[in-house]
Amino acid sequence: MEKIFFLLYFAFIIFYIASLWIVLTKAGQPGWAILIPFYNTYVLLMVGGKPGWWLLLMFIPLVNIVVSILMTVGISVNFGKGTGFAVGLIFLPFIFFPILAFGEAKYISQP
C-alpha cells in the first residue's frame, strides 16, 4: 500500500513540475529554471512582472506571504486571466497551474 501511495505521489510531483516547466516556457523563460531553488522564485517573479529584488523579501516572515500573493496575481494577469483565476492559483496551484500549462492561455506581458 505504501508503494502505491509513493508512486502516485511521485507521479503527481512530476506532473506539477512539468506544468510549471510549460508555464515558464510559455512565458519565454527557460523551463529548467523551475528545478533550481531560489532561481525558480526569481523567474516566477519575472513572469509575474515583479522586480527581481523582491526575492529578498521572500526571506522576511509574513512579508513573503504578501509577495507570493502579489507574484501569483501578476502571473494570472500576465496570462490574461482574472481575479478568480488568481485566487485559484493561490489556493489550488496544483489544479490551476496545469490549466495554464495545458490550456489555451497565452503569456501577455503587461507594461
N, C-alpha and C positions, 0 to 999 in steps of 0.2 A: 504494500500500500504506500509506503514512504517513497518507493522508486517512482511510482506513477505520479505522485504529488510533485516530486523533484523534477521529473520530465516535463510535466505541464507548466510548472513554474519557470523552468529553463526556456521552454518554447515561448512563453509569454514575454520573458525578458528580451529574447531575440527579436520577437515581433515588435516590441516597443522601441528597441534600438533601431531597427530597420525603418520604423515610421519616422523617428526623429531624423535619421540619416536622409530620408527622402524630403522631409520638410526643409532641412538645411540646403539640400541640393536645389530644390525649387526656388529658394531664396538667393541662389547664386553663391553660396558658401560651400566650402569643402565638407562633404558628408562625414568623412572620417573624424572630423573635429568633435563629434558627439562622444567619441571614445576617450578623449583626453580630459581628465579632471581639470577644473577651473577654466581651461580654454573653452570647453563646451559652454560654460556660462557666459563667457566673454562673447562668443559667437552668437549665442541666443540673444544677448543684449543688442548686438549689432542688427540682428534680424528684427528685433522689436523696435529698432530706431532709437535706442538709448545710447548715451555716451559710454565708451569703454571704461572710463574711470569709475563707473557705478559698480564695477566688480569689487572694488574696495569696500563699498557699502554693504556688500553681502557678508562681510565678516563682523558686522555690528548687530548684536541681537535686537530683535523686533524691527529694526530698520530693514533687515534682509527680507522680512515678510512683505513689507511695503514695496521694496524694489522688485521682488519676484512678481507681485501682483501687477505692477506697472509694466514690467517686461512682458508678461503674458498678455496683457491688454494690448500692448504695442504689436505683438506678434499677430494677434487676432485682427487688429485694424489693418496691418500691412498685408494681410491676406484677404482683405476685403470683407471681413466678417464683422458682425455687430457685437453689441454688449452681451447678449445672451450667449453667444459662442465663446466670448471671453470668460464668462462665468463657468461655462462648461470646461474650458481649458484649465481653469484654476482648480475646480473641484473634482473633475474626472478626466485628467490628462491622458490616461491610458485608453480612453474612448475617443476623445476629441483630436488628439494629435494624429492618430491613424485616419480620421476623417479628413484632416488637412492633407495628409500624405497621399492617400489613395483616392481622394475626391477630385473635383474639378477646380479647386481653389488655385488661384494664381497669385504669385507674390507681386504686390504693388507697393513700391517704396513710397512712403509719404514724405513730403519735404519737411 
